Amino acid sequence: MSVRRAEIPARLASISQRHSAVQQTQSSKADWLNRTQSFNNTVQEIVTNVMANGEVAKTPSLAKRLVKLMEYDTLLRVPLQGHMTMMAYEVLENPINLNEQNLYKAQVVSCAMELAQSYFLIMDDFEDQSKTRHGQPCWHLLPEVNNLILNDACMFRSLVNDILKVQLNGPVYTKMIDIFNEMYLFVAIGQYLDNTISKAKDISLYTLENYNKIIRYKCTYYCLEIPIMLALILCEKDNEPTFERIRDIVRDVGALYQMMNDYTDLTNEESKSGKTGSDIQEGKCTFFAVKAMERATPEQKEIFKASYGSWDPENVKRIRNLYKELDLISLYKEQHNFKYNQFMKNINSLPSDDILTPDLFMKMMEASNMNNWEIY
């Protein structure tokens, strides 16, 4: 039987606290800025090389357009998925194998992951008819884009496949393609649920089961599970039991991600992505909508039914007042703490001989900047 790990040191366990030393904070920020600049340079290099030698090169105007899209979207944000994939590989790989060739392969996969993120964001903005992303007009709103938005997105997705095909081979390539294809499917299912529930005007759909499905498909799988799974494939340490343990551990983190997003939208704070929030107006299946349906009286449910999913300022005000009456902010803080503590308990309980380590998940938290989240 595996020996259980002792409680990991307080300096790792307490990710809720900000860095105690200003110098350490500045050093960490500088490191991530350097990582981002290096990552962006690698993305440009890989994309340019693949397009120069592929089918797209036969249509120069299209190659130029895809480069512009990359510059407009991919290079303007912190490459979170890419950083997390690279971080996971560096932790999981045997140090003796961290040579230039293997590190470059990991960079290629990380870049593919980040380009896939761009594909998802472009499609999400178009489907939601969002106005801004990264503090500028969404890609679909540019005059030269218009009805070419779907073609642009499809080309970008194909570019991801081309990058993997050029740089990888054998079982590693096959497994990577399988993972990326499953990721496309999962996110599409999440998009379907997210959009159909919000447009159905049926309050019976605002359930915890549906909310958890949306989190699983739109957030947890591709934001948290995929980076670790890709790293394990690169290290040739992948197997289904390990994938299952990853799912168990990150389930609570995915819920934290989505709950934080819902809270930010509700409190009218613009998200770090620069995308304006409008969950109430769009009728989204959020933590607050679900909990309102669980706590509301029949009369309050009627108010919710009549007001939710409306752009009328008075209806939005009624929903906000309803949330206050139901004390949902307090409930959010309570649930946020519970999910966070459960996550910490799970990583502290990992067997000492497990491929997955507390250090891996702590570094993933650092990469995702969760250590700067406010824990109530």
C-alpha positions, 0 to 999 in steps of 0.5 A: 500500500502506498504511503500517504504524503505528510501535509505539504509545507505551509508555504505551498499549502496556503496559496490563498495568501499573497507573497509575503515578500515584495521582492519575491512577488516582483521576481515572480511577475518578471518571470511570467512576463519573460515566459509570456514574451518567449512563448509569443515569440515561439508561437509566431515562429511555429505558425510562420514556418508551418504556413510557409511550407503548407497548403496555406502558402499557396494562398498568400492573402489567407496566410496574411489573414491568419497571421493577423488573427493570431496577432489580434487574439492569441498574442494579446492575452496571457497564454494561460493554457500554454503556460500550464501545459509547459509547466506540467511537462517541466514538472512531470518529465524526468530531468534527464530528458529535459533536453532542447529537442524535448523542450521544443516539442513541449513548446509546440504542443503548448502553442497548439493548445493556445491556438486552440484557445483562440479558436474557442474564444473566436467562436464563443464571441461570435455565438454570444455576439460579444462586443469586446475581447482584450479591450478591443472589438471582437474579431467578428465585428471587424469590417473585413471579417463579417461573414468570413468569421466561421471560415476564419475559425475553421482555418485556425483549427486546421492550423492547430492540426497542421502544427501537431502533424509537422512537429510530432510523429508515431503514437505521441502524435496519434494520442495528441490528435485524439485529445485535441479532437475530444477537446473540440467535442467537449467544448462544443457540448458545453457551448450547446448547453450554455446557449440552449439553456440561456435561450430556452426561457425555462427556469426548470433548466437552472439546475446544479446538474446542468451547471456542473455539466457546463463547467465540466465541458466548457471549463474543467476539461480543457482548462485544467485536465488537458494541459496535464494530460498532454504533458503526460503523453509527452513524458510517455507516462499517460494511462487511464487511471492517472487521467481519472485521478486528474479528473477527481482532483481538478473537479473542484478547481473547475467549479472555483474557476466558473464560480469566480467568473459568475461572481465577477460578472455579477459584481460588475467587474470587467473580467481580465480578458476585457470581455464585458459581462452580461450573464443576467441579461443573457439568461446564463446558467450561473451559480447564482441562477441555480442557487436562486432556484434552489432557495426561492419561494414560489413567488420569488420564482415567478419574479425570476421567470419574468425578469431573468434573461432580459436587457431591461434595466428594471428587470436586471435590478429585480434579479439583483435584488432577488439575489440579495434577498436570498443572501447568495453572496454569502452562500457563494463565499461559503461554497468557494471556501468549501471547494478550495479546501476540498482541493487542498485536501485532495492534493495533500492526500496523494500517495507518495509514489504517485506520478501526480504530485502536490508540487505539480498542482501548486505550480499549475495554480501559480500558472493560473494566478489562482494564488492571487484569488481572494479566499473568504 
